[in-house]
Amino acid sequence: MKINALPVSNSIDVRSSYPANNLVEDRELTLSSEDYSLLTDLYQLTMTACYVGESIETRRASFELFVRQLPEGFGYLVAMGLAQAIDYLQKLRFSPAQIDALKATGIFANAVDRFWDLLAETRFTGDLWAVPEGTVIFAHEPILRIEAPLWQAQLVETYLLNTINYQTLIATKAARIRDVAGDRISLLEFGTRRAFSPQASLWAARAALAAGMDATSNVFAALKLGRKPSGTMAHALVMALTATEGSEAQAFTAFHRYFPDSPLLIDTFDTVEAARNLADRVQSGKIELKGIRLDSGDLVELSQKVRSILPNVEITASGDIDEFEMTRLQTAGACIDGYGIGTKLVTGAPVNGVYKLVEIDDIPVRKKSFGKQTYPHRKQIFRQIDRGKIIRDRLALATETSQPDEQPLLELVIKQGELIKSIDCLDTISHRTRTSVTSLPPSCRDLIHPNPIPIEISDRLLEK
């Protein structure tokens, strides 16, 4: 089945957009799909020029993207970022202006003319194999594999690592947080102001939603993803309206007038006193209050007091929350119905995915560097599941077949440059993420001493 390709925007052939030839700085530094080709490391282009010069650029090559080891304290990873990888591969082009800008650097003075012709003709014509987004994976297991002419497979490395590494990190963190919270607690992604860039904030919002969080405060991300943004209010509004209208109660009244369904932030001055004042107004019928937010102080004690004062009002907590803090709060008996999670979701220890050549023209290749050894050949992951629980994974050659109790994880997504598998929606990915995580044994999901499930290496792969 052939799926219609994603629309490709017309390239903007504006020489001033790539000012290497006149050393004019572009301070905007925004990214569009027309810029995909140049969002790469220089050595991808210099290696491509070398491949062309040596006449090996069309050799069939296979690269696999995987992690050598899980981040410290993680028992699994949740694969994410495939949709953006697909978009990138389908839209990869070099415009005349981009090629002129590369020539103007002088770096490629010795490159053969065929190199420039190749860039002008750029289209991804290879195959993409990948595990579905939301699938749990482990060290040495390919998240995706590119099979394409050598120059194409090499050129796409940087962008694929960028989107897969970051979104996999965010998805895994979000999945761990959801796992601790359970299905009842509401989880909101609040990380835009702490994400590593505006682009990263969009990917973080997407990965968090795809891994089970309920909503994001990022308006642009939410609308682009077909979701309704969610948020509350800031202390600045309470302080500003209190100063100009006379009291905190009047500040709440003003905000509630325009946004009656939005939670009120009640810890700007005296949290307990604010709760009592609101309770009086609720009981007198002056206000129908659905929720409040706590962003500071002893969240255990404050949430318990607020619950006793406002028993029917949902309490959301924020402020450096992660899976560990959430566990502490739950264990201590905090009365919290939802969490807004930002900094500790969108930052943290990186997922160090790598992208390595494993085969060229059916010739197996492997890296033997100390601590960075790789397995040769194209591979497949065969997962054994019994009664909805993951028992083990078997890493094998792609040419091997599954055993009766196994299922292969890597699927063919793009064939000869054409998308042949539909892209999953966020709800589908979110369901897969939750199912994948809950199918893991408790020891693998443990936050303190996680124990990843066993990975068996097939005899045929070991022989290679």
Secondary structure as UniProt FT lines:
FT   HELIX           15..17
FT   HELIX           19..21
FT   TURN            22..23
FT   HELIX           33..38
FT   HELIX           42..53
FT   TURN            54..55
FT   TURN            57..58
FT   STRAND          60..67
FT   TURN            72..73
FT   STRAND          77..78
FT   HELIX           82..91
FT   HELIX           96..104
FT   TURN            107..110
FT   HELIX           113..120
FT   STRAND          127..130
FT   TURN            133..134
FT   STRAND          136..137
FT   TURN            139..140
FT   STRAND          144..149
FT   HELIX           150..155
FT   HELIX           157..181
FT   TURN            182..184
FT   STRAND          186..189
FT   HELIX           192..194
FT   HELIX           198..210
FT   TURN            211..212
FT   STRAND          215..216
FT   HELIX           219..224
FT   TURN            225..226
FT   HELIX           235..245
FT   HELIX           248..258
FT   TURN            260..261
FT   STRAND          264..265
FT   HELIX           271..283
FT   TURN            284..285
FT   STRAND          291..294
FT   HELIX           299..309
FT   TURN            311..312
FT   STRAND          314..318
FT   HELIX           323..331
FT   TURN            332..333
FT   STRAND          338..341
FT   HELIX           343..346
FT   STRAND          353..360
FT   TURN            361..362
FT   STRAND          363..364
FT   TURN            370..371
FT   STRAND          379..386
FT   TURN            387..388
FT   STRAND          389..397
FT   TURN            398..399
FT   TURN            404..405
FT   STRAND          406..408
FT   STRAND          411..415
FT   TURN            416..417
FT   STRAND          418..419
FT   HELIX           426..438
FT   HELIX           442..445
FT   STRAND          455..457
FT   HELIX           459..463
//
